[in-house]
Amino acid sequence: MKGMIITHPGLEAVSGKEIKELVGADCKLKRSVALFSTDSFEDLCKLSYLSQSAIKVIQLFFSATINDMDDVLPAIKDLDLSEWLKDRTFAVRSRIINNDSVDTMESERLIGEVIYNKYHDKLGAKVNLENPDVTFFAYVIDAEFYFGVDFAGFDLSKRNYRIFALSDSIKATVAYSLVRLGGYKKGMKLLDPFAQSGTVAIEAALFASKKPVNFYGKDRFAFLKFPQLKDFDFEKFFAKYDKFDTELNGITASDSQHRHVKAAEKNAKIAGMNKQINFTRMEVEWLDTKFEKESVDRIISNPPKISRLLTEKGIQKMFQELFYTANFILKPDGRIVLLVKNYKQILNHATRYNFELKANFQLQQGKEDFSILIFEKEDK
């Protein structure tokens, strides 16, 4: 049996590492997907419940190169989906990235017709677009097509705690990836100096404490209704992974704006992580009064971008203050991880305060392109 995690283009390696940690499977990485083999439906359920990098967790039936839907419809028709569809309802969902020859709604209709025509009279399969028993998922990125069953049945990148979101907030999956790419581990001191709605700090706390990211959403999962799992003990399954560290500390969410700090604190409370995170309102230039010299392991953040309220001059001042302060509070082997759009505006400030760019990961979130920059102190 083949499995697949869909994530943001550029973050496949993060998903591959997470899959190895959670279910022990080695992955083949392609653009925005991590592919693996498994003998267990439980592995796919576990990834759906615990993964912080996944947008979708899929049992993969097949993949192909695609020019248009005619290239894949015969293969879908040849699939044996009987075990999924006997007296069951279904829906087809599609996600298309960077391919103008395939339309989302048209692909859903065409695939749905193929499945309905083959299994309605034969097995009593019916379409239910609102609350299906099974959701088949078609994913197209560039010229690659993937088709399978969506184990969660909802977008795993959307968190139930992100109630108080801000306009410049990032996806929780991206925030988690910043944390992992930065090499953060439990026990380290982590600072987000531009906390905004608190997503980076919350994802770091969830990861370090091993609290399931869907702890408060157990009843939402599509796999609870799968016929193959009708005798599976889900109460025991969830209980096995619901053991986490409530004594975590060392994570600080800071921001210069009071409303941002309050939003972050409220979101963390919804996630059940407010006691594991320190919240403070402070300008970046004053952080050296809160943290001792060389006491912070990781500075990980999504800094504000140029806007109506923040000019280019303001951006330059912000980064100058960040690297100046980081040079004092960051440990000699510490790292700075930043999500930015125009990274060239940062490099002069980094160099001025003895930081060296060690890695630059390209990321696509929606239709926007970002860079994830990792800085370390230069050896003197």
LINDAQUI-V364870 format. One record per residue. N is the residue number from 1. RES is the residue in one small letter. SS is DSSP state (~ for helix, > for strand, _ for the rest). OMEGA is omega in radians with two decimals (999 if undefined). Layout:
n=(N	N)
res=(RES	RES)
ss=(SS	SS)
omega=(OMEGA	OMEGA)
//
This chain:
n=(1	2	3	4	5	6	7	8	9	10	11	12	13	14	15	16	17	18	19	20	21	22	23	24	25	26	27	28	29	30	31	32	33	34	35	36	37	38	39	40	41	42	43	44	45	46	47	48	49	50	51	52	53	54	55	56	57	58	59	60	61	62	63	64	65	66	67	68	69	70	71	72	73	74	75	76	77	78	79	80	81	82	83	84	85	86	87	88	89	90	91	92	93	94	95	96	97	98	99	100	101	102	103	104	105	106	107	108	109	110	111	112	113	114	115	116	117	118	119	120	121	122	123	124	125	126	127	128	129	130	131	132	133	134	135	136	137	138	139	140	141	142	143	144	145	146	147	148	149	150	151	152	153	154	155	156	157	158	159	160	161	162	163	164	165	166	167	168	169	170	171	172	173	174	175	176	177	178	179	180	181	182	183	184	185	186	187	188	189	190	191	192	193	194	195	196	197	198	199	200	201	202	203	204	205	206	207	208	209	210	211	212	213	214	215	216	217	218	219	220	221	222	223	224	225	226	227	228	229	230	231	232	233	234	235	236	237	238	239	240	241	242	243	244	245	246	247	248	249	250	251	252	253	254	255	256	257	258	259	260	261	262	263	264	265	266	267	268	269	270	271	272	273	274	275	276	277	278	279	280	281	282	283	284	285	286	287	288	289	290	291	292	293	294	295	296	297	298	299	300	301	302	303	304	305	306	307	308	309	310	311	312	313	314	315	316	317	318	319	320	321	322	323	324	325	326	327	328	329	330	331	332	333	334	335	336	337	338	339	340	341	342	343	344	345	346	347	348	349	350	351	352	353	354	355	356	357	358	359	360	361	362	363	364	365	366	367	368	369	370	371	372	373	374	375	376	377	378	379	380)
res=(m	k	g	m	i	i	t	h	p	g	l	e	a	v	s	g	k	e	i	k	e	l	v	g	a	d	c	k	l	k	r	s	v	a	l	f	s	t	d	s	f	e	d	l	c	k	l	s	y	l	s	q	s	a	i	k	v	i	q	l	f	f	s	a	t	i	n	d	m	d	d	v	l	p	a	i	k	d	l	d	l	s	e	w	l	k	d	r	t	f	a	v	r	s	r	i	i	n	n	d	s	v	d	t	m	e	s	e	r	l	i	g	e	v	i	y	n	k	y	h	d	k	l	g	a	k	v	n	l	e	n	p	d	v	t	f	f	a	y	v	i	d	a	e	f	y	f	g	v	d	f	a	g	f	d	l	s	k	r	n	y	r	i	f	a	l	s	d	s	i	k	a	t	v	a	y	s	l	v	r	l	g	g	y	k	k	g	m	k	l	l	d	p	f	a	q	s	g	t	v	a	i	e	a	a	l	f	a	s	k	k	p	v	n	f	y	g	k	d	r	f	a	f	l	k	f	p	q	l	k	d	f	d	f	e	k	f	f	a	k	y	d	k	f	d	t	e	l	n	g	i	t	a	s	d	s	q	h	r	h	v	k	a	a	e	k	n	a	k	i	a	g	m	n	k	q	i	n	f	t	r	m	e	v	e	w	l	d	t	k	f	e	k	e	s	v	d	r	i	i	s	n	p	p	k	i	s	r	l	l	t	e	k	g	i	q	k	m	f	q	e	l	f	y	t	a	n	f	i	l	k	p	d	g	r	i	v	l	l	v	k	n	y	k	q	i	l	n	h	a	t	r	y	n	f	e	l	k	a	n	f	q	l	q	q	g	k	e	d	f	s	i	l	i	f	e	k	e	d	k)
ss=(_	>	>	>	>	>	_	_	_	_	_	~	~	~	~	~	~	~	~	~	~	~	~	_	_	_	_	>	>	>	_	_	>	>	>	>	>	_	_	_	~	~	~	~	~	~	~	~	~	~	_	_	_	_	_	>	>	>	>	>	>	>	>	>	>	_	_	_	~	~	~	_	~	~	~	~	~	~	_	_	_	~	~	~	~	_	_	_	>	>	>	>	>	>	>	>	>	_	_	_	_	_	_	~	~	~	~	~	~	~	~	~	~	~	~	~	~	~	~	~	~	~	~	_	_	>	>	_	_	_	_	_	_	>	>	>	>	>	>	>	>	_	_	>	>	>	>	>	>	>	_	_	_	_	_	_	_	_	_	_	_	_	_	_	_	_	_	_	_	_	_	~	~	~	~	~	~	~	~	~	~	_	_	_	_	_	_	_	_	>	>	>	_	_	_	_	_	_	~	~	~	~	~	~	~	~	~	~	~	_	_	_	_	_	_	_	_	~	~	~	_	~	~	~	~	_	~	~	~	_	_	_	_	~	~	~	~	~	~	~	~	_	_	_	_	_	_	_	_	_	>	>	>	>	>	_	_	~	~	~	~	~	~	~	~	~	~	~	~	~	~	_	_	_	_	_	>	>	>	>	>	_	_	~	~	~	~	~	~	_	_	_	_	_	_	>	>	>	>	>	>	_	_	_	_	_	_	_	_	_	_	~	~	~	~	~	~	~	~	~	~	~	~	~	~	~	~	~	~	>	>	>	>	>	>	>	>	>	>	>	_	_	_	~	~	~	~	~	~	~	~	~	_	_	>	>	>	>	>	>	>	>	>	>	>	_	_	>	>	>	>	>	>	>	>	>	>	_	_	_)
omega=(-3.14	3.08	-3.10	2.91	3.00	3.11	3.13	3.08	-3.10	-3.08	-3.09	-3.09	3.10	3.11	3.12	3.11	-3.13	3.10	3.12	-3.12	-3.01	-3.07	3.04	-3.08	3.00	-3.01	2.89	-3.06	3.00	-3.04	3.09	3.13	2.99	-3.05	-3.12	3.09	3.12	3.06	-2.93	2.98	-3.12	3.10	-3.14	3.06	-3.13	3.11	3.12	-3.08	-2.97	-3.01	3.07	-3.12	-2.98	2.87	3.08	2.93	-2.96	2.80	-2.98	3.08	3.08	3.03	-3.09	2.97	-3.01	2.93	3.03	-3.02	3.11	-3.14	-3.02	-3.10	3.09	3.13	3.09	3.12	-3.11	3.13	3.02	-3.10	-3.03	-3.08	-3.14	-2.84	-3.14	-3.13	-3.13	3.01	-3.11	2.99	3.06	3.07	3.14	3.02	-3.06	3.11	3.04	3.06	-3.08	-3.11	3.14	-3.12	-3.06	-3.08	3.13	3.13	3.10	-3.14	-3.08	3.12	3.11	3.12	3.13	-3.11	-3.12	-3.09	-3.11	-2.94	-3.12	-3.13	-3.05	-3.02	3.13	3.12	-3.14	3.10	3.02	-3.06	-3.08	-3.07	-3.07	3.01	-3.10	3.04	3.02	-3.03	3.06	-3.11	3.11	3.02	-3.02	-3.13	-3.12	-3.14	3.10	-3.11	3.12	-3.13	3.11	-3.05	3.14	-3.12	3.08	-3.12	-3.08	3.12	3.13	-3.10	3.12	-3.10	-3.04	3.13	-3.09	-3.10	3.11	-3.01	-3.09	-3.13	3.13	3.07	3.13	3.11	3.10	3.11	3.09	-3.13	3.04	-3.13	-3.10	3.12	3.10	3.12	3.12	3.08	3.09	-3.13	3.09	2.99	-3.12	3.11	2.91	-3.07	3.10	-2.89	-3.09	-3.10	2.98	-2.99	-3.12	-3.12	-3.13	3.13	3.08	-3.14	3.09	3.14	-3.07	-3.12	-3.07	3.05	-3.14	-3.08	3.11	-3.11	-3.08	-3.11	-3.06	-3.04	-3.07	-2.91	3.10	-3.05	3.09	-3.10	-3.09	-3.12	-3.14	-3.07	-3.05	3.14	-3.10	-3.13	-3.09	3.10	3.10	3.14	-3.12	-3.12	-3.12	-3.07	-3.11	3.08	-3.06	-3.05	3.13	-3.08	-3.10	3.02	3.09	3.13	-3.13	3.03	-3.09	3.08	-3.12	-3.08	-3.10	-3.09	3.09	3.14	3.13	3.10	3.13	-3.12	3.11	3.11	3.13	3.11	3.10	3.12	-3.09	-3.07	-3.05	3.12	3.14	-3.09	3.02	-3.13	3.14	3.03	-3.07	3.00	-3.11	-3.06	-3.13	-3.10	3.12	3.03	-3.13	-3.11	3.11	-3.14	3.09	-3.10	-3.05	3.14	-3.06	2.92	-3.05	-3.00	2.95	-3.06	3.07	3.10	3.10	-3.12	3.12	-3.09	-3.11	-3.07	3.07	3.12	3.12	3.09	-3.14	3.12	-3.12	-3.12	3.08	3.14	-3.13	-3.09	3.06	-3.13	-3.13	3.14	3.14	-2.97	-3.07	3.09	-3.14	3.12	-3.13	-3.14	2.97	3.11	-3.07	3.02	-3.04	3.04	-3.12	-2.99	-3.09	3.14	-3.06	-2.90	-3.13	3.14	3.12	-3.12	-3.11	-3.09	2.96	3.03	-3.11	3.09	-3.09	-3.12	3.13	-3.13	3.11	-3.04	3.02	3.05	-3.00	3.11	-3.12	3.10	3.13	2.98	2.99	-3.07	3.10	-3.13	3.00	3.10	3.10	3.05	-3.13	999)
//
